[in-house]
């Protein structure tokens, strides 16, 4: 007997998506407002369902974990999706892509992300990943007339397909060695004698595949181009939702992995984390285009998370979960503001165009500045508590050297975050930039992000309590 | 018990949001900020007159203390504590903030609401640094005060403001982020030792270290603090930040932020890492002396009055560092008193330079001269504060300097001797400043022709209280020093 209630959020999202597609296909009067409303309602219902109703069993048919860890990320991803929808409503309408495919695919991508984050079965994971990736390929290229958008879509598609191949091959090897598709069993049992190297190979391939998706150096090269080419709200969705989902999965795999296998991985991960932090930060320093700068910054942010992943066997998981939530908010804030500050013709990208913007558009600039301050890790924002937690996790697991390297990259990153803030608030405007006025949806989303960033920075205790309750679900059952 | 400390701490924040709410009406912003700042000042004065006695509470011995859980996952508490030292420093903070609002009354004409928002926000940040007794809370306020300062310099500063403010933020963040690592390290080590994970100062001072670890942690803390003070090789943000900042910004920087650095060395770095601190004393003495000489030497070459005053700050703070490093009853009293003194006299000089700048749009010494004839009252104030700054007996700085030097002479006579020579150099550049601006003929023909209004009522309202404070401490320092007695004895026992 299926416990339908426990997968209601998934069903609602899927249903909402198909409903939107059907309206698009069969009803001539497919107004953007109606489609938007359906999408928002679906997201809202799914969110309420996740928040209010505790599923009875921890797992759904051995495929999905829905009660603790999975539920935390389901809710986080639904929040991300909701904010993305709000940011993209006016943006999409102005640029004529507010059709059924846009809203439907956003819901489906969200479904994919939730499946990835909650998967305890390799097939669910693969299924979620494909749903997520295919939706995003289209979303990135949704401005059909814009060559940059198309180029970004193709780039993401080719690299995404390669990453998918790596992932599939990795899963296949793990399955071949252990004989089970259950993720925790296949990772925890460890390899039968003599095949440790095979397991190691399989996990490495998985790491490469996930590394592509979370833009881990050296698999990050697509990120700046795709982030720059994609429409800004889609970039926001891509850099928060898909990274959060994949990182949640990575954290789950790392927690399940047996200590023996994990001990082989830590040196590799150490190097990858240093590279990701270093390359992300140093590349961002010289950027004069804000979307590229934010792209590199999000690479560096992934580096901090990878660094904390080293401590996963020593209570590091709670710090990572908190930081993922904080990261999602502040990165959404940054890209979302870029989106709603952009004129119809092209996204607001050159740093020069941001000069003096705060005098004409104080609220949007303030929210952008708060998001950047949070990304830089200054109090009293969510990013500060998040950074503190990450470095706590790393230091209490005695990784002192990488903590110092990490903090040095944070120091460097201060420069480029403050460069943008200085441009917004301190330099006189150099050329006139047309900025559309804010729609109601934009105001709601911006206000929510502002409040949530400060709330998580000032009263983080409840979130840590929730995380504490979710953590036992990472243990092998 | 009513949370007086929290009220004092967060009242300015209310002022900052009020001025943001009134952003369309500049005058309302000014009045709202002024009233809130005055109310805060009145509250602190109230605490002073209550004549509180130290009580042993949950977090150690304080005149007033508050302690609530905040983030229990990490054992972080919201705990504040007030002793004689922090009482004087928050009094200085509240006082200077009132003056800052008054100083900016005419000078700031653009984006007034935002200006007062940041100014009052800043006050909360600085007060928090002086009151926090939980290290995490302290760190939070330590970083929090950076952001408003960044905007104050960058949005209302002079020509090279963006460069100056980015430089300021990078310098200070380098220190504070390395301190964050040190702080977490300390927390983890203490927790592993005692099984109790906490950031409470009174518990962390009992941590035992292996010598290697202690040096590194101490270095991380000390670096953050000496950048803020600033001590010689890491001082170069200060002249730029001071020169480019609006007057209120310079006053807060010199009067309060530099104090935060010295206060943190005194309250946190030395007591937390006593062994390492002991071994660093010679280094600190050398750096302090270098500051005294180097700054005096550079100050001699300055053309801009504001820059000259900025370098004089480095010299004065060099002496404070010496006082803290020697760590005896006398030098510590002197050092703390000198922090207050420097806050008063240097702020006064910055305010006077700001007034000149408002009148003639110039700060070059070579343009002035002969001001005594044009603006006698202004010049009298200028002379008074300049004399205070060079340590004339009867004025405030003299008391602090003499306490530090005598206290130093007992254990490190040659340091006291060299320090004395350094003070003589101070006399030279201050006298050069006084002579160049007040006396002789006005050198710039434009300024010579210009009618310059003498002190207005508003300006008198700023300068008179400062002058009274300078004279009071200079002539009758007893009550202030008595306030320091008990907390300094407490600090001394920590480092035996």
Boltz contact constraints between the chains, C-beta under 6 A:
constraints:
  - contact:
      token1: [A, 378]
      token2: [B, 143]
      max_distance: 6.0
  - contact:
      token1: [A, 379]
      token2: [B, 140]
      max_distance: 6.0
  - contact:
      token1: [A, 379]
      token2: [B, 143]
      max_distance: 6.0
  - contact:
      token1: [A, 379]
      token2: [B, 144]
      max_distance: 6.0
  - contact:
      token1: [A, 391]
      token2: [B, 184]
      max_distance: 6.0
  - contact:
      token1: [A, 392]
      token2: [B, 184]
      max_distance: 6.0
  - contact:
      token1: [A, 395]
      token2: [B, 184]
      max_distance: 6.0
  - contact:
      token1: [A, 395]
      token2: [B, 185]
      max_distance: 6.0
  - contact:
      token1: [A, 395]
      token2: [B, 188]
      max_distance: 6.0
  - contact:
      token1: [A, 396]
      token2: [B, 188]
      max_distance: 6.0
  - contact:
      token1: [A, 403]
      token2: [B, 181]
      max_distance: 6.0
  - contact:
      token1: [A, 407]
      token2: [B, 177]
      max_distance: 6.0
  - contact:
      token1: [A, 407]
      token2: [B, 181]
      max_distance: 6.0
  - contact:
      token1: [A, 410]
      token2: [B, 177]
      max_distance: 6.0
  - contact:
      token1: [A, 411]
      token2: [B, 174]
      max_distance: 6.0
  - contact:
      token1: [A, 411]
      token2: [B, 177]
      max_distance: 6.0
  - contact:
      token1: [A, 414]
      token2: [B, 173]
      max_distance: 6.0
  - contact:
      token1: [A, 418]
      token2: [B, 166]
      max_distance: 6.0
  - contact:
      token1: [A, 418]
      token2: [B, 169]
      max_distance: 6.0
  - contact:
      token1: [A, 422]
      token2: [B, 154]
      max_distance: 6.0
  - contact:
      token1: [A, 422]
      token2: [B, 162]
      max_distance: 6.0
  - contact:
      token1: [A, 425]
      token2: [B, 155]
      max_distance: 6.0
  - contact:
      token1: [A, 426]
      token2: [B, 154]
      max_distance: 6.0
  - contact:
      token1: [A, 426]
      token2: [B, 155]
      max_distance: 6.0
  - contact:
      token1: [A, 426]
      token2: [B, 162]
      max_distance: 6.0
  - contact:
      token1: [A, 460]
      token2: [B, 71]
      max_distance: 6.0
  - contact:
      token1: [A, 461]
      token2: [B, 71]
      max_distance: 6.0
  - contact:
      token1: [A, 461]
      token2: [B, 72]
      max_distance: 6.0
  - contact:
      token1: [A, 464]
      token2: [B, 73]
      max_distance: 6.0
